[in-house]
Amino acid sequence: MQWQQQTCLLTGATGGIGQAIAKALANKGVSLILQGRSESRLQQLSDSLTGEHKILVADITTIQGREKICRMAELNAISMLINNAGVGQFSLLEETEEAVIVDTLEINLLAPILLIQELLPLLQKADQQQPAPSYVINVGSAFGSIGFAGQSIYCASKFGLRGFTEALYRELADTNVHISYFAPRATATSINSDQAMAMNKALGNSVDSPESVANALIQQLEKGHARLFVGFPEKLFVKINGAFPHIVDKALFKKLPIIKRFLRREKDVEQTAQEVLS
């Protein structure tokens, strides 16, 4: 990997994992286009990084936002796209608002698909002009392979992203565009609510730092792996769930009372917040 020759468009750059990825790439000498929705946070991030980088205030869920992104990408001849923007969901399906369902699927699944579709000709064109390949990395989740109670919509979005990435990887196997799927496990960022983090602690789930996740992504790119699942035993559970899902069913059924206890607390927190605002 010739890092200093790369120009990377990073979506969701101001999130916890996004900031860590930005720092890791900047330290490698990559030129970055940092996308997000807050100009002040983007500028603050850019100022904190090694090297000179560009910021891009745009909404990936809108046509206008994606057009703005594509114009910036073309002007700067990107060679790498990291679809990192994402949102979480922690609620029972029956208590999940329609807007949350739509937003989760739009941000986590539909927007990355449409953005890749629009940028693919540019990435393929770059390949014709340079001997080095172009890269697309979709940031998924361990929950893109393991269905987890209380996160059905999030799982649906990440399962979809994993399937899309795998199909596109095979579709573009005869081109110079390298498609990769990167699946972290639980990470200590604001995408997880306080109750979700408390549940992970109660269940004994390991939680990674954003920096360790970013380092794993760097290693994936350096080694050229099409798929990377971060953390043990999560990566083992992914394999078992694919071959013998009933085994994982039984393991997670035992944890359901704990999961639902924290889901109820999440609902209580939301109700209290609504009462304060009203």
N, C-alpha and C positions, 0 to 999 in steps of 0.2 A: 504494500500500500504506500503510494507516494503522497503522503499527507499534505505537504506544502503545495501540491498542485490541485488540491480539491477546493471547490467552492460549494458549500453546503447550505441548503435551505432547511432550517429547523423550525417546525411548527410547535406551538405550545412552549416557546422558549423560556417563558418566565415561571413555569411550573417548577416543582421541586426537582423532578428528574430532568426536565428541560434545562434548567440552570446548570446542573451537574454535567450533562452532556455537552452543553456549550463550552464550559470551562475545560473539559477534557479534550475536546476537539481544538479549541483555541491553543491549548498548550502543545498540541501536535503541529501547529502551524496552518490549520485549516482556516480559510476565509469564510465567514458566516453571514448569512442573512437570517436575522432573528425575527420570527413572526410571533405576534401576539395581539392582544386587544388594548393593552395599556401602554401608551407611549412613554410615560414616565418610568414604568418598570422595565421596559425594554431598553431605554437609554441608560438606566442605572446598571443593568446587566452588561450592556455593551461596554460601558466605561470601566467595568471591573475586570474585563478580559484582556489577555495578552493579545496584541495585534490590533488591526483596524477592521471593524465590522460594520455592517449595515443593519438598521432596524426597519421593520415593516409592520405597520399597524393595519391589520386586515382581519376580517371575520371569514374563516374557512367554510362556514356553513351557508354563505350567500354567494350568488353568482358574481356580484360586484367584487366581493372580497377575493374570490378565486381568480378573477380577471386581473386584479391588482397584483396578486401574487405571481401570476404567470408573466406579467409584464416585467416585474422586477427580476424574475428568474431568467428571462430571455436576455435582458440587458446585462446581466452579470454572468451569463453562460454557466449555469450551475452544473455540477457533475455529480451531486449527491442530494437526495431528498430524504429527510428523516421525518416521518409522520408520527410525531410524539404527542400532539394535542389530544387530550382526552378528559372525560369526566367520570366520576364514580356514581354508584347507586347502591343504597343500602336500605331496603324496605321490602315488606311483603308485597307481592304483586297486587293484591286486592286493595292495598293502601297507597299504591304508587300513582301519582297524578299523571294524566295523559301527557302534559307538557314535559314532565321528566322523562317519560318513555321516548317521546319524539326527540328531545334534545340529546339524550344518551345515544340513540341510534344514529342521529345526524352527525354528531361530533365524532363519535368513535368509529363509525363504519362508513356512512355515506360520503362524508366530506373527504376522507382519504382516498376512496375509490375515484371520486370525481376529479380530485386534484391530480392523482397519478394519470388518469386518462388525458387530462389537458396538458400535462407536462411531458408525457411520454415522447411525443414527436421531438421536443427539444432535447431530451436526454439521448434519444437515438441519433439525432443530428450531431450532437457533441461527440458521439462515438465515431462517426464518420470522419470527423475532423481531427481526432486525437486517438493515438493507439491505446490509451488507458481506458478502462471501462467506466460506465456510470453506475451509480448505486442508488437503490431505493430500499429503505429500511422501515418496516411497519412495526411500531411498538405495540405489542399485544399484552398478554397477561397469562399467567398460569390458569386463570379462569377462562381463557379461550379454549381450554382443553378439558377442564373439570367444572361441571355445573355445580354451583354452590348456592345453598338456600339463602334467601334474602338478597341475592344479587342476580336475579334471573335476567333482567334487562341488560345489565352490564355484561353478563356471560354471553347473552345473545349477540351483543355487538362485537365482542372479542372472538367468539366462535366464528362469526361471519368474517371478521378481518383475517383470521388464520386461514380459513378456507379460500378466501379471495387471494391471499398472498401465495398460498401453495399452488393454486391454479395458474396465477400469473407467472410464477417462477417457472413452471413447466411450459407455459405458452411462449415465454421469451428465452427459452433455453438455447435457441439458435441465434441469439443476438448478443450484443455486448453490454446489455443492461442487466445488472445483477440484482435480483430481488431477494430480500431476506426478511425473516420474521423473528422478532426479538420478544421474548416473553419473561418479564420479571415476575417475581412473587410479590407479596405484600411489601410495600416500601413506605418509609416514614416521610410522607408528604401530606399536603393539605387535601389531596384527592380523597383521602380517607377521613371520615368524620371521627370525632373523639370516641363515639360509641363503637365504631368499627375497629378502631385501634384497641380499645379496651377488650373487645371480643377476641381479637387476635391474641392478646396477652392471656386471657382466661383459657383459651384453647391451646395455648403453648405454641402458637404459630410463630415462626421466625419472621422478623421484619428487617429488611435490608436498608442501609443508608442509600440516599440518592447517588453518592459518590461511588459506592461499590457497584451499583447498577450501571452507571456510566462507564466504569472501567470494564465491565463485562461486555458492554456493547462495543467498545473499542477493540477488545480481543476478538469478538465475533467478526468484525470487519477485517482485522488483520489476518485471521485464519480462513476467511472466505466461507464460513458456514452459512448454509441457507436457513437453518433454524437453530435457535439457542433458547433453552429453557433454564432459567436461573434458579439455583438453590436446591438443596436436598433436605427433606425427602420429596419436595414438590415435583421435581423432574421424574422421580420414580413413580409417583402417583399418576403423572400424565401417561406414562407407559402402561401402568396397570389399568387405568381407566379406559384406555383405548382397546385393550385386549380382554379385560375381565371387569367390566363396569360394576357388576354386582358386588364385587369385593369392596370397591370404594363406596357403593351405596350403603353397605352395612357399617362401614367405618364412620361415614358422615351422619347416618341415622342416629348413632349414639351421641353425636354432638349437637343434634337438633335442639334439645331443650335449652342448652347454653346459648345457641345462636338466637333463638326466639326471645330469650330473656333480654338480650341486648337490642334486638329489633324493637321490643316494646319500649325500652328506655329511649331509643332514638325517636319513636313516635311521641313520647311524653315531652322530650326536649323541643321537638318541632311545635307541639301544641302550646307549650309555655311561651315560646318565641312569638307565635302568632297572637297570643293573648296580650303580650307586652306591646306589640306593634299596634294592636287594635285599641 
